[in-house]
Amino acid sequence: MTTEEISKILKLHKAWINDNYCPIPGASQPKEQPKTIVERIGEPAFLEQLAEECSELAQAALKTARKYRCENPTPKTIDECYDALQEEIADVMLCVSEYLDCKGHDYLNCVMLMKLKKHERWEQRLKDDGK
């Protein structure tokens, strides 16, 4: 993802939050922003939930890799493994999205810049390794 693409995403996200933009034509805008999930359950409880979902994603990824390599048998089919992986990715993405929404623009901008730098570093390492 390029810096320009990230900038566009951040501008759209900022416009949505600042202008309370609703992409559904004809939909009325809410008068008051509802509390985020983080605000409703508290940050410590939310972070516990995020950690749990990350752990479940890690387990699903390991199980899928195990099945993919066929080195250590598992009764699950590859499709079941990929389905579980997809579900856990969705859970983690939901938690991350909720957390970023709660933390605000500056936090999101910082995370997106870190992500871009990490992606560039990973690409460079692959290039340096001839991949």
C-alpha positions, 0 to 999 in steps of 0.5 A: 500500500502506497503512502498516497493510498493510505492518505486517501483512506485516512481522508475518507475515514476522517471525513466520515467521522468529522461529517458523520457521513453515511454512505447509504443514500437517503439514510438519516444521520444519527443525532448523537454518536453512540458509545463505542464498544470500548467505551461501553465495556471499558478499555481493560475488558476490551483489551482482554477480548482483543488478546483472546481473539489474537490468540484464537487467530494464532491457533487457527493460523498454526492449525492451517499451516500444520494442515497445509504442510501435512507434517503433523496430522489433524482431523480437520480438512483444509477447507475447515482450517481456512474457514476457521482462519477466516473467522478469526481474522474477521474477529481480530479485524473487528476488534482492531477497527473498534479500538482504532475508532475509539482512539481517534485520528491521531492514533490511527494516523500513527498506526497507519504510518507504522504499518507502511514503514513495516511493509516497506521494511518487509519488502526490502528484506525480501528484495535483499534476499532475492525474493 
